[in-house]
Amino acid sequence: MGNIDWNKLGKLNVPMDFVKVLENNIKNNPTRYGYDHYSYNGIGGIPRVSEIIKVACDSNNLIEWAAKVGLKKYEMYRDDALDVGSITHKAIEEHLNGNKVNIEDLAYGVLVDDIKLINQVKTSFGNFLHWERLMKENGYNIITIASEKEILCPLFGGTIDWIVELIDVNNLSKKFIVDFKTSKSISSNYLLQTAAYRMAWNWNDYYFNSGNNFINGIGIIRLDKYTPNTLNYFFIDDYDILARLEYDTKSMINWYYCYKDSISALKMINARSDFKNE
């Protein structure tokens, strides 16, 4: 695909059966193809945002840490963190849908009765409830639009943790795409990920819904898994900041597709007999 003309994103040469699926994308969940890609009616290879970030963004710090602790220990920490994050997300989703949350039930078969990890989930989920209380004490009305919503545009897809409408004391309403994190800190990659989700959602909304569900901004809520009543959060709806984030996100996605093209070209060259070393 090479360099992307973002001004013509809505006019990409996408097969019609793909477009028909996109027309209902906000209402219907797309089909998952593996973990990092989506596929529709045989049209595959559309990457998840997490895959783009993994390829395009520098992971030297993670690599250095993994080298220090050793591969097996790194994999154990990583898997534990993924499990805690996954169950925390499920607990929040159940809560947002108005269901009673039982952490032990949600963790059954995943955390293998590991009390330490289950307590981490309880702490993370409790910190989300603490955030809710803080917002309501400050006069905000919180309305869930969707949770754990898969979204797709012609270049990438992913799962949005939460789409929420926040109404302040002056009755000013704004809609945000929010990502929940249980990590120790907030990474710049989280901003790129959430900005990409907003781009995908608003692309669908503009072309297939006349802009009626435009998302104003993005938010990150980091839920500490060790200490109760401890969290970090921010919401961004400033136009200039969002424009800069969108520019950086487009640059990242553009680099990813240029990288894929270069790898594909290399594979084609290597496959040709006249380029092979005899």
C-alpha positions as CSV (number, residue, x, y, z in Angstrom):
1,M,0.0,0.0,0.0
2,G,2.9,2.3,0.6
3,N,2.3,6.0,1.6
4,I,-1.3,6.5,2.4
5,D,-3.3,9.5,1.1
6,W,-5.4,10.0,4.3
7,N,-7.6,12.6,2.6
8,K,-8.9,9.8,0.3
9,L,-9.3,7.2,3.0
10,G,-13.0,6.9,2.4
11,K,-12.4,6.3,-1.3
12,L,-9.9,3.5,-1.0
13,N,-10.3,0.7,-3.6
14,V,-12.0,-1.7,-1.2
15,P,-14.0,-4.7,-2.6
16,M,-17.7,-4.0,-2.5
17,D,-18.5,-7.0,-0.2
18,F,-16.1,-5.5,2.3
19,V,-17.8,-2.2,2.1
20,K,-21.2,-3.8,2.8
21,V,-19.8,-5.3,6.0
22,L,-18.4,-1.9,7.0
23,E,-21.8,-0.3,6.6
24,N,-23.0,-2.3,9.5
25,N,-19.8,-2.3,11.4
26,I,-20.9,-0.2,14.3
27,K,-23.9,-2.5,14.9
28,N,-22.2,-5.8,14.3
29,N,-19.0,-7.4,15.6
30,P,-16.5,-8.2,12.9
31,T,-15.1,-11.7,12.6
32,R,-11.7,-12.2,14.2
33,Y,-9.0,-13.9,12.2
34,G,-6.3,-15.1,14.6
35,Y,-5.4,-12.7,17.3
36,D,-3.7,-9.8,15.4
37,H,-5.8,-9.6,12.2
38,Y,-9.4,-9.4,10.9
39,S,-10.9,-11.1,7.9
40,Y,-14.2,-10.6,6.0
41,N,-15.5,-13.0,3.4
42,G,-12.0,-14.1,2.6
43,I,-10.5,-10.6,2.7
44,G,-7.8,-11.0,5.4
45,G,-4.7,-9.4,6.8
46,I,-6.2,-6.3,8.3
47,P,-4.1,-5.7,11.4
48,R,-5.2,-4.9,14.9
49,V,-3.9,-1.6,16.3
50,S,-1.9,-3.5,18.9
51,E,-0.1,-5.3,16.1
52,I,0.8,-2.0,14.4
53,I,2.1,-0.6,17.6
54,K,4.1,-3.7,18.3
55,V,5.8,-3.5,14.9
56,A,6.1,0.2,14.5
57,C,7.0,1.4,18.1
58,D,10.3,0.9,19.9
59,S,10.2,-1.8,22.6
60,N,13.8,-1.6,23.7
61,N,12.9,-1.0,27.4
62,L,10.7,-4.2,27.4
63,I,13.5,-6.2,25.6
64,E,16.1,-5.0,28.1
65,W,13.8,-5.9,31.1
66,A,13.1,-9.3,29.6
67,A,16.8,-9.9,29.2
68,K,17.4,-9.1,32.8
69,V,14.8,-11.3,34.4
70,G,15.2,-14.2,31.9
71,L,12.7,-15.5,29.3
72,K,10.7,-17.9,31.6
73,K,10.3,-15.3,34.3
74,Y,9.4,-12.6,31.7
75,E,6.7,-14.9,30.2
76,M,5.3,-15.6,33.7
77,Y,5.1,-11.9,34.5
78,R,3.6,-11.1,31.1
79,D,1.0,-13.9,31.3
80,D,0.0,-12.9,34.8
81,A,-0.4,-9.3,33.8
82,L,-2.5,-10.2,30.8
83,D,-4.7,-12.4,32.9
84,V,-5.2,-9.7,35.6
85,G,-5.9,-7.1,32.9
86,S,-8.3,-9.4,31.0
87,I,-10.4,-10.3,34.1
88,T,-10.4,-6.7,35.2
89,H,-11.8,-5.7,31.8
90,K,-14.5,-8.4,32.1
91,A,-15.5,-7.2,35.6
92,I,-15.8,-3.6,34.4
93,E,-17.8,-4.7,31.4
94,E,-20.2,-6.7,33.6
95,H,-20.6,-3.7,35.9
96,L,-21.2,-1.3,33.0
97,N,-23.9,-3.7,31.7
98,G,-25.7,-3.5,35.1
99,N,-24.7,-7.0,36.2
100,K,-23.5,-8.1,39.6
101,V,-19.8,-8.8,39.6
102,N,-18.2,-11.8,41.1
103,I,-14.5,-11.8,40.6
104,E,-14.0,-15.4,41.6
105,D,-16.5,-16.6,39.0
106,L,-14.9,-14.4,36.3
107,A,-11.4,-15.7,37.2
108,Y,-12.4,-19.4,37.3
109,G,-10.3,-21.4,34.9
110,V,-8.1,-18.4,34.1
111,L,-6.2,-17.4,37.3
112,V,-6.3,-21.0,38.6
113,D,-7.3,-20.0,42.2
114,D,-4.2,-17.8,42.5
115,I,-5.2,-15.6,45.5
116,K,-2.5,-13.0,44.8
117,L,-3.7,-12.4,41.2
118,I,-7.4,-12.5,42.2
119,N,-6.7,-9.9,44.8
120,Q,-5.0,-7.8,42.1
121,V,-8.2,-8.0,40.0
122,K,-10.3,-7.0,43.0
123,T,-8.1,-4.0,43.7
124,S,-8.1,-2.9,40.0
125,F,-11.9,-3.3,39.8
126,G,-12.3,-1.5,43.1
127,N,-10.3,1.4,41.8
128,F,-12.6,1.7,38.8
129,L,-15.6,1.9,41.2
130,H,-13.6,4.6,43.1
131,W,-13.1,6.5,39.8
132,E,-16.9,6.3,39.2
133,R,-17.6,7.7,42.7
134,L,-15.1,10.6,42.2
135,M,-16.7,11.6,38.9
136,K,-20.3,11.5,40.4
137,E,-19.1,13.5,43.4
138,N,-17.9,16.1,40.9
139,G,-21.3,16.3,39.3
140,Y,-20.7,14.2,36.2
141,N,-23.4,12.0,34.7
142,I,-21.9,8.8,33.2
143,I,-23.7,7.2,30.3
144,T,-22.3,4.0,28.7
145,I,-22.6,3.9,24.9
146,A,-20.8,0.6,24.4
147,S,-18.1,-1.5,26.1
148,E,-15.7,-4.0,24.6
149,K,-16.7,-2.9,21.1
150,E,-14.8,-4.2,18.1
151,I,-14.3,-1.6,15.4
152,L,-12.8,-1.7,11.9
153,C,-11.7,0.7,9.2
154,P,-10.0,-0.2,5.9
155,L,-6.5,0.0,7.5
156,F,-6.8,-1.5,11.0
157,G,-9.2,-2.8,13.6
158,G,-9.3,-3.3,17.4
159,T,-11.4,-3.6,20.5
160,I,-12.5,-0.4,22.3
161,D,-12.8,-0.8,26.0
162,W,-15.4,1.8,26.7
163,I,-17.3,4.4,24.8
164,V,-18.9,6.8,27.3
165,E,-20.8,10.1,27.3
166,L,-19.9,12.4,30.2
167,I,-22.3,15.2,31.1
168,D,-21.0,17.8,33.4
169,V,-22.8,20.1,36.0
170,N,-23.4,22.6,33.2
171,N,-25.1,19.9,31.1
172,L,-22.3,19.9,28.6
173,S,-22.1,16.5,27.0
174,K,-19.0,15.0,25.4
175,K,-18.3,11.5,24.1
176,F,-15.0,9.7,24.7
177,I,-13.3,6.5,23.8
178,V,-11.6,5.2,27.0
179,D,-8.9,2.6,27.5
180,F,-8.5,0.8,30.8
181,K,-5.0,-0.1,31.9
182,T,-3.7,-2.0,34.9
183,S,0.0,-1.4,34.1
184,K,2.4,0.5,36.5
185,S,2.4,3.6,34.4
186,I,0.7,5.2,31.3
187,S,2.7,4.7,28.1
188,S,2.6,7.0,25.1
189,N,1.6,3.9,23.1
190,Y,-1.7,4.0,25.0
191,L,-2.4,7.4,23.5
192,L,-1.6,6.2,20.0
193,Q,-3.8,3.1,20.5
194,T,-6.8,5.1,21.8
195,A,-6.4,7.8,19.1
196,A,-6.4,5.1,16.4
197,Y,-9.7,3.7,17.9
198,R,-11.2,7.2,17.7
199,M,-10.1,7.6,14.1
200,A,-11.7,4.2,13.2
201,W,-14.9,5.0,15.0
202,N,-15.3,8.5,13.5
203,W,-14.4,7.1,10.0
204,N,-17.3,4.7,10.3
205,D,-19.5,7.3,11.7
206,Y,-18.8,9.8,9.0
207,Y,-19.2,7.5,6.0
208,F,-22.0,5.3,7.3
209,N,-23.9,7.2,10.0
210,S,-23.7,10.9,8.9
211,G,-21.6,11.9,11.9
212,N,-24.4,11.3,14.4
213,N,-22.1,9.5,16.9
214,F,-19.0,11.6,16.6
215,I,-16.5,10.9,19.4
216,N,-15.1,14.1,20.9
217,G,-12.0,12.8,22.7
218,I,-10.1,10.0,24.3
219,G,-9.4,8.9,27.8
220,I,-7.0,6.6,29.7
221,I,-7.9,5.2,33.2
222,R,-5.0,3.5,34.8
223,L,-6.2,1.3,37.7
224,D,-3.6,0.3,40.2
225,K,-3.7,-3.4,41.0
226,Y,-1.8,-3.2,44.3
227,T,-3.2,-0.3,46.2
228,P,-6.9,0.5,46.8
229,N,-8.2,4.0,45.9
230,T,-5.1,4.6,43.7
231,L,-5.4,5.5,40.0
232,N,-4.4,7.9,37.3
233,Y,-6.7,9.2,34.6
234,F,-7.1,11.9,32.0
235,F,-9.5,12.8,29.2
236,I,-8.4,14.7,26.1
237,D,-10.8,16.7,24.0
238,D,-8.6,19.6,23.0
239,Y,-8.6,20.0,19.2
240,D,-4.9,20.8,18.9
241,I,-3.8,17.9,21.1
242,L,-6.0,15.5,19.3
243,A,-4.9,16.8,15.9
244,R,-1.2,16.1,16.9
245,L,-2.1,12.7,18.2
246,E,-3.9,11.9,15.0
247,Y,-0.9,13.0,13.0
248,D,1.4,10.8,15.0
249,T,-1.0,7.9,14.7
250,K,-1.3,8.3,11.0
251,S,2.5,8.4,10.7
252,M,2.8,5.2,12.7
253,I,0.2,3.4,10.5
254,N,1.8,4.7,7.4
255,W,5.2,3.4,8.5
256,Y,3.7,0.0,9.3
257,Y,2.3,-0.3,5.8
258,C,5.5,0.9,4.2
259,Y,7.4,-1.7,6.3
260,K,5.0,-4.4,5.2
261,D,5.5,-3.4,1.6
262,S,9.3,-3.6,2.0
263,I,9.1,-7.1,3.6
264,S,6.7,-8.3,0.9
265,A,9.0,-7.0,-1.8
266,L,12.0,-8.7,-0.2
267,K,10.1,-12.0,-0.1
268,M,9.2,-11.7,-3.7
269,I,12.8,-11.0,-4.6
270,N,14.0,-14.0,-2.6
271,A,11.4,-16.2,-4.2
272,R,12.5,-15.4,-7.8
273,S,15.0,-18.0,-9.0
274,D,17.2,-15.5,-10.9
275,F,17.8,-13.6,-7.6
276,K,18.8,-16.7,-5.7
277,N,22.4,-17.4,-4.8
278,E,23.6,-20.5,-6.7
